[in-house]
Amino acid sequence: MNRKEFLRASGLAGLGLSLPFTKAFAEEEPANNLASCTLIPTETAGPFPLDLTANTTFFRNDIRETQQGVQLNVKLKIVGLNNCGPMSNVRVNIWHCNKDGLYSGYDNAMNVGQAGLTYLRGYQMTDANGYVNFTTIFPGWYSGRVCHIHFQVYVSSNYAAISQFTFDAATKNLIYANNSSVYTKGADPMSIASDNIFSDGYQYQLCTLSPTSSGYEASLEVAVQGSGTTSIGNIDKETAKNMRLGQNYPNPHSGTTTIPFSLIKAAKADLLIFDLMGRKVAQIDCGKLSAGDHEQQISLGGLGLANGNYAYQLNVENNNGRYTDVKIMTFK
């Protein structure tokens, strides 16, 4: 099965992902050079708007649960194809197999007993610089596929991009050899070039793999369709007919920050704050508001919260229904 057949069989047909040829792979090409962005066709759109109150299981940066393996920190930077600038507030999903080559959530002859489980799956939203970070384990491998990690970037309800990344063989198999009591299947027998997904080229899907004090870090720069700016968001078309959520300012911030939003018609509104593990840490009832522009000032320090990235979600209810949008802020 080739890549296009795989994507079609997975229901992932019709859109595009682009991955830049960064300095990790070609020193003469800077990562922010427009020419470094290369479009790779892929195929499906994802659901929007994002509602963290309905998705707390997978909104998390640590996706390990109880899975054993060498710690792997995944760092992805999402940029826009048109200018290679960072795209903030886009949703990024990752998922991969465990040390034994099994995926959570499925039960079949090749993946026995994993139905109902949720390990090694999660999503985050990019910060002001286009980055998302996940804590996971180094994946194992299974027959017919080289070791890999899936990821999907949701830019809007009309456009999402999906791909996979892999690792250089020498470092990967060294990790397996040095941790043979955990990775009991031994070295990955496949080469990247022999894998059906990567056989048509993988230079834009080969991450940079570096050792850290806790394990390893995998980093990759990913360009998707659109222009990167620090204010791009994921406003769904129907949501935009009823409300618009702006980027807080200043951002990053160290004291009080202001969250702007506008209502197309009168509505009840509330603002929720989540940490990156999907835990709701604050809720502000904004009351019944008239149509027009509004602002809500908050102090995360005053709420007793630590420095870091937080998701803020605006929920709006009017005669048309309930609408929601989410963005990321950075508290220093």
BALOBA-1460 file (C-alpha; in Angstrom, 3 decimals):
// residues 332
<rec num="1" residu="m" x="0.000" y="0.000" z="0.000"/>
<rec num="2" residu="n" x="1.512" y="3.375" z="-0.980"/>
<rec num="3" residu="r" x="1.050" y="6.627" z="0.928"/>
<rec num="4" residu="k" x="-1.973" y="7.841" z="-1.015"/>
<rec num="5" residu="e" x="-3.703" y="4.476" z="-0.640"/>
<rec num="6" residu="f" x="-2.958" y="4.529" z="3.076"/>
<rec num="7" residu="l" x="-4.394" y="8.006" z="3.536"/>
<rec num="8" residu="r" x="-7.486" y="7.160" z="1.514"/>
<rec num="9" residu="a" x="-8.031" y="3.982" z="3.510"/>
<rec num="10" residu="s" x="-7.718" y="6.039" z="6.684"/>
<rec num="11" residu="g" x="-10.284" y="8.564" z="5.439"/>
<rec num="12" residu="l" x="-7.609" y="11.230" z="5.162"/>
<rec num="13" residu="a" x="-8.087" y="12.473" z="1.621"/>
<rec num="14" residu="g" x="-7.963" y="15.980" z="0.107"/>
<rec num="15" residu="l" x="-5.844" y="18.546" z="1.892"/>
<rec num="16" residu="g" x="-2.189" y="19.431" z="2.094"/>
<rec num="17" residu="l" x="0.624" y="19.524" z="4.598"/>
<rec num="18" residu="s" x="3.925" y="21.115" z="4.002"/>
<rec num="19" residu="l" x="7.093" y="20.446" z="5.891"/>
<rec num="20" residu="p" x="10.052" y="22.780" z="5.598"/>
<rec num="21" residu="f" x="13.538" y="21.659" z="4.752"/>
<rec num="22" residu="t" x="15.129" y="23.114" z="7.866"/>
<rec num="23" residu="k" x="18.710" y="23.677" z="8.885"/>
<rec num="24" residu="a" x="18.643" y="20.318" z="10.616"/>
<rec num="25" residu="f" x="18.742" y="18.741" z="7.158"/>
<rec num="26" residu="a" x="20.391" y="21.407" z="4.973"/>
<rec num="27" residu="e" x="22.709" y="23.930" z="6.573"/>
<rec num="28" residu="e" x="22.619" y="26.232" z="3.561"/>
<rec num="29" residu="e" x="18.845" y="26.741" z="3.852"/>
<rec num="30" residu="p" x="17.636" y="28.787" z="6.872"/>
<rec num="31" residu="a" x="14.445" y="27.531" z="8.493"/>
<rec num="32" residu="n" x="12.615" y="30.828" z="7.945"/>
<rec num="33" residu="n" x="13.518" y="31.091" z="4.256"/>
<rec num="34" residu="l" x="10.403" y="31.094" z="2.083"/>
<rec num="35" residu="a" x="12.023" y="28.620" z="-0.300"/>
<rec num="36" residu="s" x="12.409" y="26.128" z="2.542"/>
<rec num="37" residu="c" x="8.649" y="25.401" z="2.696"/>
<rec num="38" residu="t" x="7.606" y="22.389" z="0.639"/>
<rec num="39" residu="l" x="4.015" y="21.237" z="0.163"/>
<rec num="40" residu="i" x="3.252" y="17.538" z="0.617"/>
<rec num="41" residu="p" x="-0.307" y="16.397" z="-0.294"/>
<rec num="42" residu="t" x="-2.368" y="14.790" z="2.432"/>
<rec num="43" residu="e" x="-6.009" y="14.401" z="2.971"/>
<rec num="44" residu="t" x="-8.667" y="15.375" z="5.623"/>
<rec num="45" residu="a" x="-10.252" y="18.131" z="7.660"/>
<rec num="46" residu="g" x="-10.745" y="18.038" z="11.403"/>
<rec num="47" residu="p" x="-13.495" y="19.068" z="13.794"/>
<rec num="48" residu="f" x="-13.880" y="22.613" z="15.049"/>
<rec num="49" residu="p" x="-14.472" y="24.558" z="17.126"/>
<rec num="50" residu="l" x="-12.344" y="23.129" z="19.879"/>
<rec num="51" residu="d" x="-14.154" y="22.859" z="23.196"/>
<rec num="52" residu="l" x="-11.860" y="21.977" z="26.081"/>
<rec num="53" residu="t" x="-14.791" y="21.295" z="28.390"/>
<rec num="54" residu="a" x="-15.680" y="18.385" z="26.087"/>
<rec num="55" residu="n" x="-12.136" y="17.152" z="25.434"/>
<rec num="56" residu="t" x="-10.312" y="17.081" z="28.751"/>
<rec num="57" residu="t" x="-9.029" y="13.527" z="28.279"/>
<rec num="58" residu="f" x="-6.690" y="14.344" z="25.411"/>
<rec num="59" residu="f" x="-5.858" y="18.013" z="26.017"/>
<rec num="60" residu="r" x="-2.567" y="17.301" z="27.741"/>
<rec num="61" residu="n" x="1.138" y="17.663" z="27.102"/>
<rec num="62" residu="d" x="2.143" y="14.504" z="28.999"/>
<rec num="63" residu="i" x="0.561" y="11.597" z="27.120"/>
<rec num="64" residu="r" x="2.464" y="8.713" z="28.737"/>
<rec num="65" residu="e" x="-0.058" y="7.572" z="31.338"/>
<rec num="66" residu="t" x="1.539" y="4.350" z="32.684"/>
<rec num="67" residu="q" x="3.434" y="3.376" z="29.539"/>
<rec num="68" residu="q" x="7.061" y="2.353" z="29.999"/>
<rec num="69" residu="g" x="9.865" y="3.566" z="27.784"/>
<rec num="70" residu="v" x="12.636" y="6.112" z="27.365"/>
<rec num="71" residu="q" x="11.260" y="9.618" z="27.846"/>
<rec num="72" residu="l" x="10.845" y="11.522" z="24.594"/>
<rec num="73" residu="n" x="10.050" y="15.232" z="24.454"/>
<rec num="74" residu="v" x="8.389" y="16.108" z="21.137"/>
<rec num="75" residu="k" x="8.769" y="19.716" z="20.019"/>
<rec num="76" residu="l" x="6.954" y="20.818" z="16.858"/>
<rec num="77" residu="k" x="6.984" y="24.298" z="15.352"/>
<rec num="78" residu="i" x="4.059" y="25.114" z="13.056"/>
<rec num="79" residu="v" x="4.634" y="27.751" z="10.394"/>
<rec num="80" residu="g" x="2.601" y="29.096" z="7.463"/>
<rec num="81" residu="l" x="3.569" y="28.048" z="3.950"/>
<rec num="82" residu="n" x="3.144" y="31.521" z="2.456"/>
<rec num="83" residu="n" x="5.782" y="33.220" z="4.599"/>
<rec num="84" residu="c" x="7.197" y="30.525" z="6.906"/>
<rec num="85" residu="g" x="6.100" y="32.621" z="9.900"/>
<rec num="86" residu="p" x="4.896" y="31.011" z="13.148"/>
<rec num="87" residu="m" x="1.219" y="30.071" z="13.434"/>
<rec num="88" residu="s" x="-0.232" y="30.476" z="16.905"/>
<rec num="89" residu="n" x="-3.396" y="28.895" z="18.283"/>
<rec num="90" residu="v" x="-3.515" y="25.946" z="15.901"/>
<rec num="91" residu="r" x="-4.381" y="22.548" z="17.318"/>
<rec num="92" residu="v" x="-1.802" y="19.767" z="16.997"/>
<rec num="93" residu="n" x="-2.590" y="16.105" z="17.703"/>
<rec num="94" residu="i" x="0.018" y="13.386" z="18.081"/>
<rec num="95" residu="w" x="-0.393" y="9.638" z="18.576"/>
<rec num="96" residu="h" x="1.878" y="6.615" z="18.336"/>
<rec num="97" residu="c" x="2.356" y="3.024" z="19.437"/>
<rec num="98" residu="n" x="3.852" y="1.910" z="22.743"/>
<rec num="99" residu="k" x="7.157" y="0.078" z="23.271"/>
<rec num="100" residu="d" x="5.560" y="-3.165" z="22.039"/>
<rec num="101" residu="g" x="4.034" y="-1.687" z="18.884"/>
<rec num="102" residu="l" x="0.444" y="-1.436" z="20.177"/>
<rec num="103" residu="y" x="-1.963" y="1.508" z="19.817"/>
<rec num="104" residu="s" x="-4.504" y="2.515" z="22.447"/>
<rec num="105" residu="g" x="-8.198" y="2.457" z="21.594"/>
<rec num="106" residu="y" x="-8.283" y="-0.497" z="19.192"/>
<rec num="107" residu="d" x="-8.722" y="-4.248" z="19.525"/>
<rec num="108" residu="n" x="-8.004" y="-6.482" z="16.554"/>
<rec num="109" residu="a" x="-5.752" y="-9.383" z="15.608"/>
<rec num="110" residu="m" x="-2.729" y="-7.077" z="15.267"/>
<rec num="111" residu="n" x="-3.577" y="-4.929" z="18.297"/>
<rec num="112" residu="v" x="-5.113" y="-7.190" z="20.922"/>
<rec num="113" residu="g" x="-6.741" y="-5.879" z="24.094"/>
<rec num="114" residu="q" x="-6.282" y="-2.119" z="23.660"/>
<rec num="115" residu="a" x="-9.934" y="-1.063" z="23.208"/>
<rec num="116" residu="g" x="-11.015" y="1.709" z="25.559"/>
<rec num="117" residu="l" x="-7.452" y="2.732" z="26.456"/>
<rec num="118" residu="t" x="-6.147" y="6.274" z="25.883"/>
<rec num="119" residu="y" x="-2.366" y="6.169" z="26.282"/>
<rec num="120" residu="l" x="0.072" y="7.945" z="23.922"/>
<rec num="121" residu="r" x="-2.547" y="10.242" z="22.401"/>
<rec num="122" residu="g" x="-2.982" y="13.937" z="23.007"/>
<rec num="123" residu="y" x="-3.266" y="17.411" z="21.591"/>
<rec num="124" residu="q" x="-2.052" y="20.902" z="22.360"/>
<rec num="125" residu="m" x="-2.365" y="24.340" z="20.788"/>
<rec num="126" residu="t" x="0.613" y="26.291" z="19.515"/>
<rec num="127" residu="d" x="1.939" y="29.239" z="21.508"/>
<rec num="128" residu="a" x="2.785" y="32.730" z="20.215"/>
<rec num="129" residu="n" x="5.930" y="31.359" z="18.543"/>
<rec num="130" residu="g" x="4.160" y="28.441" z="16.869"/>
<rec num="131" residu="y" x="5.473" y="25.737" z="19.235"/>
<rec num="132" residu="v" x="3.815" y="22.747" z="20.878"/>
<rec num="133" residu="n" x="5.542" y="20.386" z="23.282"/>
<rec num="134" residu="f" x="4.603" y="16.854" z="24.340"/>
<rec num="135" residu="t" x="6.122" y="14.474" z="26.864"/>
<rec num="136" residu="t" x="5.883" y="10.868" z="25.752"/>
<rec num="137" residu="i" x="8.001" y="7.718" z="25.410"/>
<rec num="138" residu="f" x="10.154" y="6.665" z="22.500"/>
<rec num="139" residu="p" x="7.857" y="4.446" z="20.403"/>
<rec num="140" residu="g" x="8.518" y="0.864" z="19.504"/>
<rec num="141" residu="w" x="7.881" y="-0.703" z="16.119"/>
<rec num="142" residu="y" x="5.591" y="-3.303" z="14.616"/>
<rec num="143" residu="s" x="5.730" y="-5.572" z="11.601"/>
<rec num="144" residu="g" x="5.469" y="-3.753" z="8.276"/>
<rec num="145" residu="r" x="6.216" y="-0.244" z="9.575"/>
<rec num="146" residu="v" x="9.355" y="1.575" z="10.591"/>
<rec num="147" residu="c" x="9.221" y="3.362" z="13.962"/>
<rec num="148" residu="h" x="7.193" y="6.596" z="13.579"/>
<rec num="149" residu="i" x="4.897" y="9.148" z="15.217"/>
<rec num="150" residu="h" x="1.652" y="10.434" z="13.694"/>
<rec num="151" residu="f" x="0.669" y="14.086" z="13.933"/>
<rec num="152" residu="q" x="-2.202" y="16.179" z="12.650"/>
<rec num="153" residu="v" x="-2.493" y="19.971" z="12.468"/>
<rec num="154" residu="y" x="-5.981" y="21.529" z="12.571"/>
<rec num="155" residu="v" x="-5.852" y="25.041" z="11.168"/>
<rec num="156" residu="s" x="-9.609" y="25.560" z="10.769"/>
<rec num="157" residu="s" x="-12.808" y="23.617" z="10.185"/>
<rec num="158" residu="n" x="-12.020" y="23.722" z="6.464"/>
<rec num="159" residu="y" x="-8.392" y="22.707" z="6.597"/>
<rec num="160" residu="a" x="-6.346" y="20.193" z="8.524"/>
<rec num="161" residu="a" x="-3.073" y="18.517" z="7.643"/>
<rec num="162" residu="i" x="-1.769" y="15.097" z="8.608"/>
<rec num="163" residu="s" x="1.611" y="13.406" z="8.374"/>
<rec num="164" residu="q" x="4.139" y="11.287" z="10.246"/>
<rec num="165" residu="f" x="7.736" y="11.716" z="11.281"/>
<rec num="166" residu="t" x="10.475" y="9.199" z="11.892"/>
<rec num="167" residu="f" x="13.991" y="8.941" z="13.335"/>
<rec num="168" residu="d" x="17.491" y="8.238" z="12.073"/>
<rec num="169" residu="a" x="18.141" y="4.512" z="12.272"/>
<rec num="170" residu="a" x="21.428" y="4.604" z="14.190"/>
<rec num="171" residu="t" x="20.140" y="6.672" z="17.125"/>
<rec num="172" residu="k" x="16.825" y="4.827" z="17.233"/>
<rec num="173" residu="n" x="18.411" y="1.382" z="17.402"/>
<rec num="174" residu="l" x="20.952" y="2.603" z="19.954"/>
<rec num="175" residu="i" x="18.040" y="3.591" z="22.204"/>
<rec num="176" residu="y" x="16.552" y="0.120" z="21.790"/>
<rec num="177" residu="a" x="19.906" y="-1.582" z="22.481"/>
<rec num="178" residu="n" x="20.680" y="0.511" z="25.563"/>
<rec num="179" residu="n" x="17.214" y="-0.199" z="26.996"/>
<rec num="180" residu="s" x="16.768" y="-3.819" z="25.932"/>
<rec num="181" residu="s" x="14.946" y="-4.788" z="29.135"/>
<rec num="182" residu="v" x="12.133" y="-2.423" z="28.084"/>
<rec num="183" residu="y" x="12.305" y="-2.675" z="24.291"/>
<rec num="184" residu="t" x="12.331" y="-6.448" z="24.205"/>
<rec num="185" residu="k" x="11.682" y="-6.725" z="20.446"/>
<rec num="186" residu="g" x="15.172" y="-5.436" z="19.730"/>
<rec num="187" residu="a" x="16.317" y="-3.363" z="16.757"/>
<rec num="188" residu="d" x="13.850" y="-2.070" z="14.186"/>
<rec num="189" residu="p" x="14.411" y="-4.353" z="11.166"/>
<rec num="190" residu="m" x="13.073" y="-1.904" z="8.568"/>
<rec num="191" residu="s" x="14.862" y="0.946" z="6.860"/>
<rec num="192" residu="i" x="13.052" y="4.228" z="6.323"/>
<rec num="193" residu="a" x="13.311" y="3.865" z="2.556"/>
<rec num="194" residu="s" x="11.604" y="0.454" z="2.637"/>
<rec num="195" residu="d" x="8.601" y="1.755" z="4.591"/>
<rec num="196" residu="n" x="5.544" y="2.280" z="2.355"/>
<rec num="197" residu="i" x="4.740" y="5.674" z="3.890"/>
<rec num="198" residu="f" x="8.265" y="7.069" z="3.585"/>
<rec num="199" residu="s" x="9.448" y="5.216" z="0.461"/>
<rec num="200" residu="d" x="8.637" y="8.188" z="-1.794"/>
<rec num="201" residu="g" x="10.879" y="10.492" z="0.219"/>
<rec num="202" residu="y" x="11.315" y="11.347" z="3.875"/>
<rec num="203" residu="q" x="13.798" y="14.215" z="4.130"/>
<rec num="204" residu="y" x="11.056" y="16.583" z="5.353"/>
<rec num="205" residu="q" x="9.763" y="14.021" z="7.866"/>
<rec num="206" residu="l" x="13.018" y="13.080" z="9.548"/>
<rec num="207" residu="c" x="13.079" y="14.794" z="12.927"/>
<rec num="208" residu="t" x="16.127" y="16.059" z="14.756"/>
<rec num="209" residu="l" x="16.750" y="13.659" z="17.646"/>
<rec num="210" residu="s" x="18.921" y="14.947" z="20.490"/>
<rec num="211" residu="p" x="19.817" y="13.513" z="23.923"/>
<rec num="212" residu="t" x="18.623" y="15.398" z="27.020"/>
<rec num="213" residu="s" x="19.110" y="14.954" z="30.763"/>
<rec num="214" residu="s" x="15.821" y="13.011" z="30.941"/>
<rec num="215" residu="g" x="15.963" y="11.091" z="27.653"/>
<rec num="216" residu="y" x="15.687" y="12.509" z="24.133"/>
<rec num="217" residu="e" x="14.073" y="15.404" z="22.298"/>
<rec num="218" residu="a" x="12.538" y="15.066" z="18.823"/>
<rec num="219" residu="s" x="12.075" y="18.379" z="17.006"/>
<rec num="220" residu="l" x="10.555" y="19.174" z="13.635"/>
<rec num="221" residu="e" x="9.364" y="22.311" z="11.860"/>
<rec num="222" residu="v" x="6.065" y="21.839" z="10.019"/>
<rec num="223" residu="a" x="4.610" y="24.265" z="7.474"/>
<rec num="224" residu="v" x="0.890" y="24.186" z="6.718"/>
<rec num="225" residu="q" x="-1.164" y="26.100" z="4.198"/>
<rec num="226" residu="g" x="-1.661" y="29.754" z="5.067"/>
<rec num="227" residu="s" x="0.391" y="32.658" z="6.316"/>
<rec num="228" residu="g" x="2.047" y="32.551" z="9.701"/>
<rec num="229" residu="t" x="1.453" y="35.426" z="12.079"/>
<rec num="230" residu="t" x="1.282" y="35.605" z="15.850"/>
<rec num="231" residu="s" x="-2.421" y="36.442" z="15.719"/>
<rec num="232" residu="i" x="-3.764" y="33.628" z="13.542"/>
<rec num="233" residu="g" x="-6.472" y="31.621" z="15.237"/>
<rec num="234" residu="n" x="-8.876" y="28.788" z="14.595"/>
<rec num="235" residu="i" x="-12.219" y="30.586" z="14.219"/>
<rec num="236" residu="d" x="-14.827" y="28.239" z="12.850"/>
<rec num="237" residu="k" x="-17.133" y="29.797" z="10.249"/>
<rec num="238" residu="e" x="-20.310" y="29.282" z="12.276"/>
<rec num="239" residu="t" x="-18.625" y="30.488" z="15.440"/>
<rec num="240" residu="a" x="-17.445" y="33.627" z="13.633"/>
<rec num="241" residu="k" x="-21.074" y="34.454" z="12.823"/>
<rec num="242" residu="n" x="-21.779" y="34.726" z="16.556"/>
<rec num="243" residu="m" x="-18.563" y="35.659" z="18.365"/>
<rec num="244" residu="r" x="-14.872" y="36.395" z="17.888"/>
<rec num="245" residu="l" x="-12.171" y="35.769" z="20.447"/>
<rec num="246" residu="g" x="-9.016" y="37.888" z="20.208"/>
<rec num="247" residu="q" x="-5.456" y="37.277" z="21.357"/>
<rec num="248" residu="n" x="-4.789" y="38.501" z="24.875"/>
<rec num="249" residu="y" x="-2.494" y="41.486" z="25.234"/>
<rec num="250" residu="p" x="0.183" y="41.846" z="26.275"/>
<rec num="251" residu="n" x="1.288" y="38.326" z="25.460"/>
<rec num="252" residu="p" x="3.483" y="37.028" z="27.022"/>
<rec num="253" residu="h" x="2.524" y="38.884" z="30.206"/>
<rec num="254" residu="s" x="3.773" y="39.078" z="33.780"/>
<rec num="255" residu="g" x="0.905" y="40.871" z="35.531"/>
<rec num="256" residu="t" x="-2.556" y="41.716" z="34.256"/>
<rec num="257" residu="t" x="-3.528" y="40.833" z="30.704"/>
<rec num="258" residu="t" x="-6.601" y="41.752" z="28.678"/>
<rec num="259" residu="i" x="-8.689" y="39.294" z="26.663"/>
<rec num="260" residu="p" x="-10.669" y="40.998" z="23.884"/>
<rec num="261" residu="f" x="-13.751" y="39.459" z="22.314"/>
<rec num="262" residu="s" x="-16.756" y="40.591" z="20.339"/>
<rec num="263" residu="l" x="-20.329" y="39.352" z="20.195"/>
<rec num="264" residu="i" x="-22.366" y="39.554" z="17.020"/>
<rec num="265" residu="k" x="-25.565" y="39.470" z="19.083"/>
<rec num="266" residu="a" x="-26.393" y="39.626" z="22.787"/>
<rec num="267" residu="a" x="-25.288" y="36.517" z="24.655"/>
<rec num="268" residu="k" x="-24.318" y="35.012" z="27.975"/>
<rec num="269" residu="a" x="-20.551" y="34.574" z="28.161"/>
<rec num="270" residu="d" x="-18.055" y="32.923" z="30.458"/>
<rec num="271" residu="l" x="-14.294" y="32.566" z="30.302"/>
<rec num="272" residu="l" x="-12.465" y="29.383" z="31.356"/>
<rec num="273" residu="i" x="-8.729" y="28.951" z="31.978"/>
<rec num="274" residu="f" x="-7.061" y="25.531" z="31.526"/>
<rec num="275" residu="d" x="-3.533" y="24.360" z="32.181"/>
<rec num="276" residu="l" x="-1.829" y="22.237" z="29.543"/>
<rec num="277" residu="m" x="-2.943" y="19.005" z="31.178"/>
<rec num="278" residu="g" x="-6.582" y="19.938" z="30.545"/>
<rec num="279" residu="r" x="-7.366" y="20.904" z="34.136"/>
<rec num="280" residu="k" x="-9.703" y="23.856" z="34.546"/>
<rec num="281" residu="v" x="-7.915" y="26.270" z="36.897"/>
<rec num="282" residu="a" x="-10.261" y="29.269" z="36.770"/>
<rec num="283" residu="q" x="-13.693" y="30.310" z="35.518"/>
<rec num="284" residu="i" x="-15.010" y="33.852" z="35.119"/>
<rec num="285" residu="d" x="-18.718" y="34.513" z="34.628"/>
<rec num="286" residu="c" x="-18.940" y="37.500" z="32.289"/>
<rec num="287" residu="g" x="-22.740" y="37.630" z="32.565"/>
<rec num="288" residu="k" x="-25.263" y="38.607" z="29.885"/>
<rec num="289" residu="l" x="-23.575" y="40.987" z="27.456"/>
<rec num="290" residu="s" x="-24.826" y="43.129" z="24.608"/>
<rec num="291" residu="a" x="-23.636" y="42.811" z="21.015"/>
<rec num="292" residu="g" x="-20.336" y="44.577" z="20.358"/>
<rec num="293" residu="d" x="-16.755" y="44.617" z="21.567"/>
<rec num="294" residu="h" x="-15.832" y="43.540" z="25.096"/>
<rec num="295" residu="e" x="-12.708" y="43.014" z="27.194"/>
<rec num="296" residu="q" x="-11.946" y="40.909" z="30.261"/>
<rec num="297" residu="q" x="-8.891" y="41.634" z="32.378"/>
<rec num="298" residu="i" x="-7.321" y="38.807" z="34.347"/>
<rec num="299" residu="s" x="-4.244" y="38.279" z="36.491"/>
<rec num="300" residu="l" x="-2.989" y="34.704" z="36.492"/>
<rec num="301" residu="g" x="-0.616" y="35.570" z="39.324"/>
<rec num="302" residu="g" x="-3.586" y="36.853" z="41.303"/>
<rec num="303" residu="l" x="-5.264" y="33.513" z="40.705"/>
<rec num="304" residu="g" x="-2.248" y="31.778" z="42.248"/>
<rec num="305" residu="l" x="-1.084" y="30.185" z="39.000"/>
<rec num="306" residu="a" x="2.525" y="29.370" z="38.125"/>
<rec num="307" residu="n" x="4.404" y="30.654" z="35.081"/>
<rec num="308" residu="g" x="3.714" y="28.839" z="31.833"/>
<rec num="309" residu="n" x="1.281" y="28.504" z="28.935"/>
<rec num="310" residu="y" x="-2.459" y="28.393" z="29.564"/>
<rec num="311" residu="a" x="-5.465" y="27.915" z="27.309"/>
<rec num="312" residu="y" x="-8.308" y="30.387" z="27.633"/>
<rec num="313" residu="q" x="-11.721" y="29.469" z="26.285"/>
<rec num="314" residu="l" x="-14.678" y="31.743" z="25.702"/>
<rec num="315" residu="n" x="-18.098" y="30.096" z="25.872"/>
<rec num="316" residu="v" x="-21.033" y="32.048" z="24.410"/>
<rec num="317" residu="e" x="-24.730" y="31.143" z="24.494"/>
<rec num="318" residu="n" x="-27.356" y="33.017" z="22.500"/>
<rec num="319" residu="n" x="-30.606" y="32.242" z="20.698"/>
<rec num="320" residu="n" x="-28.658" y="30.464" z="17.944"/>
<rec num="321" residu="g" x="-26.943" y="28.014" z="20.304"/>
<rec num="322" residu="r" x="-23.641" y="27.575" z="22.116"/>
<rec num="323" residu="y" x="-20.314" y="28.622" z="20.586"/>
<rec num="324" residu="t" x="-16.765" y="28.420" z="21.803"/>
<rec num="325" residu="d" x="-13.221" y="29.335" z="20.802"/>
<rec num="326" residu="v" x="-9.821" y="28.738" z="22.415"/>
<rec num="327" residu="k" x="-6.426" y="30.450" z="22.354"/>
<rec num="328" residu="i" x="-3.134" y="30.131" z="24.195"/>
<rec num="329" residu="m" x="-1.530" y="32.738" z="26.461"/>
<rec num="330" residu="t" x="1.894" y="32.782" z="28.092"/>
<rec num="331" residu="f" x="2.339" y="33.894" z="31.711"/>
<rec num="332" residu="k" x="5.886" y="34.774" z="32.744"/>
